[in-house]
Amino acid sequence: MKILVTGIAGFIGSNLADRLVKEGHTVVGIDDLSVGVLEQAPKEVEFHKIDIRSKDIYPLFNGVDAVFNLGCSKNYSILEVISVMQDIIGMHMVPQFKPDIPGEVQANLGNITEAGNIK
């Protein structure tokens, strides 16, 4: 499967991508590196440094079979409300880029079994 992971350079996204790559999946990763660290993403990932709120991510969804939307900012300063709003905008925009993916596959960690396999 070709799987797109937002937040690929974060702790959860990079570990998920590592597992997906080891299982033989092709992984496309998106991260703006505002919080994540590029070195955490597996080298086998097709990495794109871009903000998930940008329309420039549209073409990255071509040929994608599943999406894990893990991209979010981690800003717990006085700007926390703005940070959360950014996360919500990104979370709601990502599924509309690939409307033909069934809702149960457009998931965060809810569609991964305890063994780490995609349901």
N, C-alpha and C positions, 0 to 999 in steps of 0.2 A: 504494500500500500504506500501511497505518497501521502505523507502527513505533514501538516503545517502546525508549528508550535510558536505561539507568541510568547514573549518573555523567555526566549531560549537561553539567554545569558544569565538568568537568575538561578537560584539554587534548585527550585522544583523543575523549572523548564529544562535546565541542562541535564539533570538526572533522568528525567523522563526521556529526553532526546537520546541520551546514552543507551537507555534500555531499548528504545525503538530501533536504533541503529543496530544494536546487537541482535535483535530479532529479525533483521533483514529488511526493515522498512527504509524507504527514502524519506529523509526529513528535510523540510524547508523551515528555517528559523528566522523569526523577526524579533528584533530588540533594538531600542534606541540607545542602549548602553548608558542611560541616565542613572541606573542603579546596578544593572548587571555587569558582569565581567566577561568579555569576549573569550578569554582563555578557558572559561568553564564550559563553553559549548563544545561538543565533540567536533573534531576536525572534519568528519565526514558529512557534516550538516552543510546544506546550501544556505549560508548566512546572509541576511540583508539587514543593514543598519538603517532602520526607519521607524518612525513613530506610528503606532497602530491607528492613530486618528487621521493619518494622511491618506488621501485618495490614491497615492502612489503605490499602495499595497494591493490594489485591485488585481493587477496582472499576476501576482504571486499565487492567487487562488486557482489559476488555470490548471486543470488536471489533478487537483488535490482531492483525496478520498475522505480525509478526516481532518478536523481542526481541534487543537487543544489551545484554548484561549487563557493563557497564564500571564499575559502581559499586564503589569500594573506598576504604578510608581510607589516609592516608599519614602514619603516625605512627611515626617511626623512633627514638623515645626508648626509655626503659626499658619502656614499655608496648607495645613492638612485638609481643610474642606475643599480647596481647589484641587488638591491631589486626588481626593476621592472622586470628585466630579470628573476628572480626566479618566480615571479608571472606569467609571460608569459609561462614559461616552465610548471608550474603546471597547468595552464589553458588549455594548449594544450594536456597535458598528460591524464588528468582525463577522457575526453570523449572516448579515445581509450580503456579504461579498460572495458567499457560496451557498445560495438558497437551496440548491438541489441536494445538499447533504442532509440526511435525516436528522431531526432534532436530537435524537438519542445519541448521535455520534458527535454532534457539536457539543463538546463537553469540556468541563474542567476535569477534575479527578473523579467525578461521579461515575464515569463509565469505564473505570479501570478496576479489575478484580483485585482482591487482596494479594494475589500472586503477581500483580503488575501487568496482567494481560488486558488487552482491549476487549470489552464485551462485544 
